[in-house]
């Protein structure tokens, strides 16, 4: 036990011990894994925990259980991104994790921290949402599983009970015929909070979008599934989508092209799905434009892969 300023620091030797201490101290205590967000919040005065419970290091031992990948959420982002199973099965998640912060941050920050911070800009969240991931939450003597889509409540707010921690992330293995993509936007290429982010997971069958899962960050009070846009995409031919790339980007319908109504339908669906606000990273208008252009980018990528 040590004392750090106003907070007592308890260094747990096991996850079970950490959970027991959290049950004893309740809302007065906070878990400290990598601490990259926690440190900033305590220094700024946004958080004033009386007790900090330091968590022991957790190895990035990713396992497969019945077609589901099980990720230890308390492992560091760098260790998870280096795991061969993730790199081979869900490289888009590795891509997203490798764009969080800087190498120094990823070497200590955890996946659990990125999610539990509940920032609308959490870069791991859109990819995990399109894979319909779930989270395993643990308290002293109990566990429960919750869809990630129900874990986020609002900025800085999650479904965690006061005595719980996020222990695992579970996501289904990709199936044949899927395409998954991620893109992040900010004022520079690294170590930046996203002005907007976008992920897509499409199941293609015989040149048609048979299933679509889309998600975005920084365009609502929490990371969002774009459910109306998903429905608008399903059933469309890849050739229809790639034909829209130029007109989608420049907001015009070429003469004799019947894709204008489809384009407008998709744009309207995007606007229903998102509710961006203006902040220091961009205006609400800009963020909406970014997500619409992400569809254009997605269609262009599909066209490139089909050739």
N, C-alpha and C positions, 0 to 999 in steps of 0.2 A: 504494500500500500504506500502510495506517495501522495503528496499534496502539490497541486499545480495551480498557484494563484488561489482563486476562490473555490475550485473544484477538487474533491478528493478523487484520486485516480486508483482504480483497482485493476490489477493485471491478472486476467483470468488465464489459468493453465489449460482449460478445456472449454468447449462450447457449452457443455452442461453446467459448468461452474458459472459461466457468464450469464446463462439464463436464470440460474438460481439467484444470483445477485440482483438481476433486473427485477425478478419477482419480489425481492425484499425491498428494493428502493423505489420501484414503481416509476412514476413520471418524473421524479427528481433526477433519474439517471439516464444517461445516453450511452449507447454502444459506440466504440471507436475502433473502426477497422483500419482503413488507410488514413482516414481523418482529413482528406483533402478539402472537402466541403465543410466539415465540422469545424475545422480550425478557423476558416474564414468567418463562419457564422458566430463563433464564440468571440473572436477578436472584434467583430463589428458590434457585438452586444445583442444580436438577434436571438441568440441562444445563451442561456445562463444556467447550464446544468450544475447541480450540486455534486454529482458523482459522474465520473467518466469510467466506463468499463472497457478496458483495453482487451481486444480479442486476439487469440493466438493465431499465428500464421496457418493458412489452410492451403494444401496442395491443390493444384489444378487437375484433379483426377476426374476427367469427363468419362462417363459410362453410358452404354446403350442398354436400355431395358425395354424389350418388347416393342421396338420401333420408335422409342422415345430417347432423346439425348438428355442426360441428367447432368447439369452443370453445377458445381459447387459455387454458390453465389459469393462466398467470402474469399474466394481466390482472387488474385490480382488480375486486372484487365490484361496486362502484358503476358502473364502466364497462360491465361485462357486463350488469348489470340495466337499463342505459339503452339497450342495443342494440335497434334496431327489430325485427330478426329474432327475437330471443328473446321480446320483448314480444308479438309477434303469434303465434308458433308454440307457445311453451311458457311462457305467463304464470305458470303455477304455480311454475316455477323462479325467475322474477323475484320472485314473492311471497316465496318462501323466502329468497332471497339478501338481500332488503330487510329481513329480520328478524334478520339476523346482526349482533350488536353494535350499534354506533351509526353515524350518518353519518360521523363522523370515522374510525372503524375501517374502514368499508367503502371509504373513499376511498384506503386504502393496503393493506388486506388483500387477498389473492388467493384465487381458488377453489382453487388447488393447496394453499395453506396450510391452508384449512379442511378439506381431505380428508387431507393428509399428517399433520396433527396427530393424526389417527386417534382423535378423541374420539367416544365413543358418542353424544354430544349434537350432533355436527356437523349444522347445520340444512340444508345443501345435500344431504346424503347421502340422506335418505329419498326425495326427489323424483327424484334421479338413479337410485336403485335401482329405483323403479317404472317408469322409462323404460328399464331394462336397459342403462344406459350402460356404456361401457368407457373405460379410461384408456390413454393412450399414454405409456409410460415411456421415457426417453432416457438412454443412457450415452454415453461417449466412443466415437463411431463406430458406434453401434447403436441400434435402437429395437425395442420390442415392445409389443403391445397385450394388455390383460388386462381381463376383465369386472370392473366395480367391485365386484361381490359377492365376488370373490376377492382384491380388493386389501386389504380390512380383515382383519387377523388377530386383533387384540385391542386393549385400551386402549393407545394410543400406539404401536401396532405395525402396520406395513403390509408388503406384499410388495416394497417397493422394495429393490433391491440397494444396497450401500454407495455406489456411484458413480452412481446414477440420480437423475433428477428427474422429476416429473410434468409433462409438456409439454402434453398436450391431453386434453380430455374429449369423447367422441363419443357422441351419443344419437340414436336414430331419430326422425324426424319423426312427430308424432301422425297417426293415421289417422282417417277419418270415423267418427263414432259414439262417440268416446271422451269420457270425462269425467275430469278430473284435479283433485285437491284437496290442500291442505296445511294443517296446523294445528299450532301450537306452544303449549306450556303452560309458564308460569313465574310467579313471584310478582309480576311487573309486565309491562307491555306492550312494553318495549324494553330493549336493552342488558342482556340476561340470558341465562344459560346455560339451555337447556331442561331442565325437569324431565321432560318427555316431548314427543315430536313424532310426527306421523303423516302419511303421504301415501298417497293412493289413486289408481289409474288403472284405470278400468273401461271395457270395451268393451261397449256395449249394442246388442242386435239384437232388434227386434220385442218390446220390453218385457222382455227377458231378459238377465241378466248372462252374456254370451258369453265374457268373459275378465276376469280380475281380477289386478291387481298391487298389493300392499299392502306398506308398509314403515314402520318405526318407529325412533325414536332414544331413547336414554337408558333403554332397557328390556332391555339385554343388554350383553355385553362389547364390542359393536361395533354400528353401525347394521345393522338386521336386515330381511330380507324375511320377511313373515308367510305362509309357504307353505301351512301347513295351513288358515289362514283363507281364503286365496285359493281353495283347492279347495272349501271349504265354501260359498263364495259363488257359485261358477260354476254356472250352470244355474237359479238362483233367479229368480223373477219380481220385477221392480221393485215391483209391487203388494204382494207378500209382504213385502218389506223395509220398505216405507213403513208397512205395517200394524203392524209390530213396534216402531215408534219409541217409543210411549208405554210399552209394557210392558217394552221393553229398558231404558228409563231408570229405571223404578221397580221392576224385578225382580218383576213379577207377570204372570200370564197371565189376561187377561179371560175371563169365562165364555163358553164356546162358541167360543173362539178356538183354532184348532189350530196357531198359530204358536209355541207354547211350546217344542216339541221342536226346532224350527229355531233359535230363540233360544239354547237351551241348547247346541246343537251348535256354534254360532258362538262362544259364550263359552268353551267348552271348547277350541276350536281356538286362540283367542287365547292362552289360558293355556299351551298346549303350545308356542306360537311364541316366547313371551317369557320372560326370566329376570331380572326387575328386582331391584335391590338397594336397600336403604335407605341414603340419604346425606343431605347437608345440604339437598338440593333436594326431598326427599320420601321417604316410606316406600315399600317395595316394594309394599305393598297399594295405596297411592294411585296409583302409576304404572300398575299393572295396571288399576285402575278407569278411569283416564284413557283408556287405549287401548280398553277396552270401550265407553266413552261416545263415543269417536271413531266407532265403527261406527254408533251411534245418530245422531250428527251427520251422517254420510255418508248414511244412509238418509233422513234428513229433507231433505237437500239434493236427493237424487234425486227425492223426492216433489214438492218445490217446482218442479223443472225440468220434471217431467212434466205439471204442471197448465197 
